Amino acid sequence: PCLTRLCSPIAEKTGKVLGEFCRCYKEQFGVALFNSVRYEIEGNGGPQAQLLHRKVPLEDHVIYSGNIFQYIEENKKWRNRFCVVPHNYGLVLYENKLAYERELPPRVLVNSAGYKVLTSVEQYLELVNNSLPGVTPKSGHSPILKCPTDFPLILWHPYARHYYFCVMTGKEQEKWRAVFQDCVRHCNNGISEDSKVEAPAFTDAVRMYRQSKEQYGTWDMLCGNETQVLSNLVMEELLPELRSTIGPRLKGKAPERQRTWIQVSDAVYRMVYELAKAQYDAAVARCEQERPQLESTIRTDMDQIITSKEHLASKIRAFVLPKAEVCVRNHVQPYISSILEALMTPTSQGFAEVREVFFKEVTDMNMNVVNEGGLEKLVEYMEKLSHLAFHPVKMQSCYEKMDQLKLEGLQQRFDVSSTSVFKQRAQIHMRQQMDDAVYTFETLLHQELGKLQGKDDLCKSIQRILERVLKKFDYDSSTVRKKFFREALLQITIPFLLKKLAPTCKGELAKFQELIFEDFASFILVENTYEEVVLQSVMKDIMQAVKEAAVQRKHNLYRDSMVMHNSDPNLHLLGEGIPIDWAEEYSGQPEAEPAADRRRRAKQVVSVIQDDEGVLPYGVGAEALLQPGSPEPREPEEPQPEAPPSSRDAVKEIREALAPESRGDGAVPSEHHATPAPPDPRADVPPEAKVPHVTAAPPEAQSPSPAAGRACHQPSDNQTGEHVECSPPQPTGTTESGEGVQTEF
C-alpha cells in the first residue's frame, strides 16, 4: 500500500529526470551526426588491423548448459533448474532438461547487466546490510539467506531482483562463476559500438546530465543497453528518497525488512524501466525523423560549420587554456606515469596470457592431429578452437590478470569510484583479440588445406601459419593496448580537470553562445567545445607518456613509427567470404541438413562438467514432472557411483530440500509473484523468435527430443534475457503448464 501511494510521485520524479535527459540527447544527437559525417568524408588515418574480424562469432552455438540449484523466494525452497546460456549471453532457466528439449517456456530469463557475481553468503549479506542502513540482523538471528552447500553463486544488483544459486563442488562453482562473469561482462557492454551516431549521442548525454548534477568521474552503472542505463540513471536519484520514505515504514525482523526492501526496489526499477523505455524510444524516433534534414544541412555547409566551430574553439581556448595548463601541471602531470604503470602491468600480462593460451591450444592441436590421424581429427579440433575466445573457463586465466589492477591513492585523488570499468573494457579487448587471432588462423589454414599432402605437410603448415598469426597478433595487440591506455587516462583525468575548472570557467561559458550561427546551433555546442579544449590541454602529456612506455619495450609495445602497411593484401579479401563450417564442409554429408536438425545439434562452447569423484544428485525430483501414464517417459539413467563421503551431508540437505517435488502426484508448484508481474517492457521481441533447441549434454546423457514444434519468444541478440510470455499448447500427459512461467527481468 505504501508503494502504491508513492507511484504517482515516483512517476513524476522519473518523468522529470527523463525529460532533462532527452533534451541532452537531442542536443548531442546533432553533434554526433556532424562528427559521423565528417569522419566519413575525411576518413580514418589510424593504423590498419592485421588480423581478421569475425562478423557472427557464435552462430548456432550455446555457451554452456547444465543443472544448477536455484533458490525460489516465493516458497523459500531450493529447486533443481536446467540453465542454458545461449549465444546472446542471457541466463535461461528451465524446469528441467526435458522441458528444454520439448521447447517448453523457460521459468526465468535473466539479463545480467549491472549484476555482480558473488561466491559467498558473507559477501552478499554485507552488500544487503549496506543497501538499507540501520537494518542489520542481530547476532544469532537467521540471516536473509541460508545456502545448503558451501558453494553458492549469487547475482546481486543495486536496484533489481537478486538471484540465488548453489552447486555441490568447488569445481562446479568455479566453472559456473566463469560463465556468469562472462554473461555479466557481455551484457554490460550492451550499447552497440557499430552505431556511429546514436551510441555516442547517448553516452555523451549521460555524461553531460551527470555533470549538470555535479557528478564527475567514472560511473559503475553505465551497464547494459540504453534503457537499462537510463533506468540506472533515474534510480541513482530516486533511491535515496525512496529509502528515506519507505525504510522507516518496513515492518518485521531485520531479515524480513531487508527482503521487503529488495522487492520494493525491484518493483520501482521495473516501473522506471517501462517509463524510460517509452520516453527514450520516443526521443530517438523524433531525432531519426529530423535526421535527413540535419544530414543534408551538414553535407551542404560542412566547410562553414567547421570554420564556425574552429572560431568558437579559438575564443574558448584563449579563455580556458591558461587555467587548464596550470591545473594539468600541478595536479595531473605528476601522476600520469603512475596511472599508466598501474594500467599497463595487468593489461599487458592479460594480453600476454591470451597469446600464450592461443599458442598452447594450436600447438596441442598440431601434436594431436599428427599423432591421432589426419584431416578427421583436424576438423574436430578446429571446431573447438574456433570458439576459444568464447570459452569462459579457458579465457579465465587471461581475465584474472586484470584483477591486479589497483589505483590505490590515485583512485581517491581522481574520483574514480571503481576500477571495474577499466577491467571489463580490457577483458572485452582480450576476448576480441583472441577471436581475431583464431579466425585469422582458421582462414589461412582453410586456404592451405587443398595444397597439403600428408601429415608432415599439415604439421609444417600449421606451425608456419601460427607464427604468421602471432606476428599479426603482436602488432594488433600493441595498437589496441595503446589506444586503451590513452582512453583510460582520459577517462580518469578529464572529469577531474572539469571538476577543478568548473568554479572559475563553467559560469563564463554562456557568453560564447553568441559566437555560434543559429543555422549551425544543432551541430556546435559550447559545452562540448569547452571539453575538447580541456582534453587538448592534457592530451599531449598522455600521448608522450604512452610513447615513452613503448620506447622502453617493457610491456611489448611497438613504437608508433612501426607500421605494417598491407603486409597481407589478400588476407582481408578472404575474411569477406562465407564463414567456415568445419564439420559441415569436411563431414562428407551429401545433403544439406534441415534447419531444425541443425538447431537440435547446436554445439556447446564449454563442455558439461564431469566430476571424477562422483555424480551429483541433479536428477532428484525430475522424474516427478511426468505422470505415471505419460507417453514420453525419460530414459533410465545408467548406474552411477555413489557420491564421495565428503559431500554426503550436502547431498542429504539437497535431497531434503527437493523432497517436496517428489511427493504426491508430481505436480510442480507455481512460482508466481505475490503480485501480478508487470507488463513486459520488451514486448517488441519478434514473435517468430524461438528459444534455441539444442543438445547440451553428452550423447549418453541425452533424452530423445519429441517432435513437438513449440513456439515461444526468445530474447533477441540486442535484448538479452528479458521477459518471456509464451502459451504454447501442452503435450498430452505432462504436468508442465504455461501458467507456471515466472517472468523475470
Protein Blocks (a to p, Z undefined) as FASTA:
>chain_A
ZZmmmmmmmmmmmmmmmmmmmmmmmmmmmmmmmmmmmmmmnopabdcdfbdcdfblmgoi
afbdcddddddfklopacdddddddfkopacddfblmlmmnopacfbdcdfehiacdfbf
klmmmmmmmmmghiacdehiacfbdcfbfbdcddddfkbccdddddfbfklmmmmmmmmm
mmmmmmmmmccfklmklmmmmmmmmmmmmmmnopgcjdfklgcjfklmmmmmmmmmmmmm
mmmmmmmmpgcjfklmmmmmmmmmmmmmmmmmmmmmmmmmmmmmmmmmmmmmmmmmmmmm
mmmmmmmmmmmmmmmmmmmmmmmmmmmmmmmmmmmmmmmmmmmmmmmmmmmmmmmmmmmm
mmmmmmmmmmnopjklmmmmmmmmmmmmmmmklmmmmmmmmmmpcgkjmmmmnopabfkl
mmmmmmmmmmmmmmmmmmmmmmmmmmmmmmpgcjklmmmmmmmmmmmmmmmmmmmmmmmm
mmmmmmmmmmmmmmmmmmmmmmmmmmmmmmmmmmpcfklmmmpcfklmmmmmmmmmmmmm
mmmmmmmmmmnomnopacfklccehkllmlmmmmmmccddfklmmnopabdcdfklmmmm
occfbacdddfkbccfklgoklmmpcfklcbbcddddddddddfklmmmmmmmmmmmmmm
mgcjhpacdfbdfbdcdddfklmbcfkbccddddfbdfklpccdddbdcddddddfklgh
iacdddddddehiabdfklpccdZZ
